[in-house]
Amino acid sequence: MAEKGNIAEIKSVGEHLVYETPWLDFYHDDIEHPDGSPGTYAWVKGHSGNDAVMTIPVTSSERYLLIRVYRHLSKRNLWEFPAGLIENCEPPLEAARRELIEETGITPDSVELLGPQVPVAGFAGGVFHLTLAVIPEIEISDVKLQAEEGIVDAKLLTRRELIAMLASEDVGEGVTLTCLARYWAYRELKSAEGTNTTNRAR
């Protein structure tokens, strides 16, 4: 049995590239289960070996910019935050800024890296880097959608309107939900830090 500390691990015996595309590569591994029995494990990774970014665009008045994208596997349009693959040698912040401009035509005032996450750890080991983009107080007419990427619509939502869409399951894309949860946790921590600083100053 392969173990690391007290955690039983799957041991990779051999890695096989099954199919290669310009975007994703498909693999299967020969593995040894924790009980010693053999098996196989299928997974994918980005063709470039790089990760991806998702950006939450928010105005100073806390209006969120979402885009609606056609997703072939779901056969429907999904509300998401702008996202994309990191190009070779591109820092996540630059990738986030580029993807936001390409997909919406909106240039951010600032972009901040909030951290990485692995949203589908059982199938794809790639990391999504979450960034926060502070954008100008725009109107929806200012948004220029990247139609060739299947982006068909956009919305500017208040926090209450966004929560209503979450409750009605109008927003159900997994990476968007994960990133939004992490962003709101980030805001809560920043707010708590601000309160603690104020209390210490009194």
N, C-alpha and C positions, 0 to 999 in steps of 0.2 A: 504494500500500500504506500502510495506517495503522500507524505505528510509534510506540512510546514508548521512547526509549533504544534498546536492542538487542532489545526484545521486540516481535514482530509482534502487532498487536491487531486485533480485529474492530471495525469502525466501524458504529455504529448510524445508519441513515438515517431511520428512522421507527418510532415506537412505537404499537402498536394494542391497546387493551383489547378482548379477545374476549368475556369473560364475567365478570360480577361476582357475588359471593356475599357473605353477611354475614361470612365467615371468610377466604376466599382470593379473589384476583382473577387471572384468566388473561390473558396477553398473548402477542402475537407481534411481533417486530421485523423490519423490513426491514433487512438488514445488508449490509455489504461485507466479504468475506473478506480475509485478509492478501494474497492474490494478486490482489485487485481484482475478483474475480467476485462477483455478487450472490447473496443467499440469504435465508433466514428463520431466526429463532431463537425458540423457544417457552419461556416461563418463567412462574413464579407469584410472587406476593408476598402478604403478609398484608394483608387488606382495610383495616385501620386504619393501615397503614404502620409499625406497631410490630413489634418483634421478639418472641422467645419466650424462655422460661426453662426450664431443667431443674435440679432440685435433687437432690443426693445426700444423703439423710438417714442420719446415722451417729451411733451412741451413743458415749459416752466409751470403752467397752470394745471398740469397732470392730465393732459389729453393724450391718449395712446393711439398710435397709428398702426392699424392692422391692414394686411393685404389678403385678398382672396385668390387662391391658387388652385388650378386644376391638377389633381393628383391621379395619375393613370391607374394605380393599383386600387384606389378607392372608387374610381369612376365618378368622382364628384369634386366640387370646388370646396376647399377648406380654408377657414380663416386662420391666418398664421402671422407671426412676425417675420420680417425679412431675414433670410438666411442663405447660406451657400458654402461651397467648398473653399478652403484656403488654397490659394495658388502657390506654386513652388517658391520657397524662401520668403513668403509673405508673412509678416507678423499678424496675429489675430486682430489687433486694432485696425490695421490698414485694410485687412480683408473685410471687416465689419463696415467700415466707412465706404469702401468700394461697393459692396453689395447693396447697402442702403441707397446710395446714389443711383446705381444701375437699376434697381427694382422700383424705386419711387420717384427719382428725380430730386429728392430732398437732400440738401447738404447739411449735416449736423453741425451744431455749434461746438459740441465736444463729444468724445467717445471714451467710455471708461470700461475697463475689463473687470468683470465681477467674478469670473472663475470658470473652471471647466466642469463638465459632467459627462457621464456615459449613459445616455437615455435608454439604449436597448442592449444591455450588457450581455444578454444571453445569445445574441445573434451577431451583433456588430460591436467590435471593441473600440471603434473610433470615438473621439472626444468631440463634443460640441462646446465651444468657448462662448460663454454668455457675455454680451456687452450691453451697456446702457448708453444710448445716444440721446443727448439733449438736443431737440430740434426747435427751430423757430416756431412762433405762434402762427402756424399756417392755416389756410382753408383747404378743404378737400379738393377744390379746383386747382390748387397748386401742385397736386400730385400727378406725376407723369409715369404711368404704369409701363412696365417692361412686358409688352404683350407677347413677344416671342418666347418668353419663359412661362407662358400660361397664366399670367397674372391678369385677372379679369375685373377686379374691383378693389376699393380701399375704403376704410372708415376711420374717422377720428372719433374716439370714444372717451367719455369721462370715466372715472373709476367705477362709478355706480352703473353706467351703461355696460361696461366691460363685465362686471360681476353678473349682471342680468344675462348676458350672452353665455357666460360660463354655466350659470344655473340652468339655462334652457338647453344646454349642450350644443349651442350654435358654434362654440369654440371647443373643439375636441381633439385637435392635433397634439400628439404626445410631447414633442419637443417644446412647442409653445407653452403647454401647461406646465412642464417642468421648469422652464426658464422663468415663467411668470411667478411661480411659487418661490423660486430662489430670489427673484428681484424683490418681491414683497417682504420676504424674510430679511433681506439686506436693508430695506427701508425701515423695518421695525427695529433692527439693531442700531441703525444710525439715529433713529428717533430716541431710543433708550439712552444712547451715549450722550446725546444732546441734553436730555433731561438730567442725567447724572452730573454732567459738567455744570449745569445751572445750579443744581442743589449744592454742589461743592463750593460754588462761588458765593453762596449766601452766608 
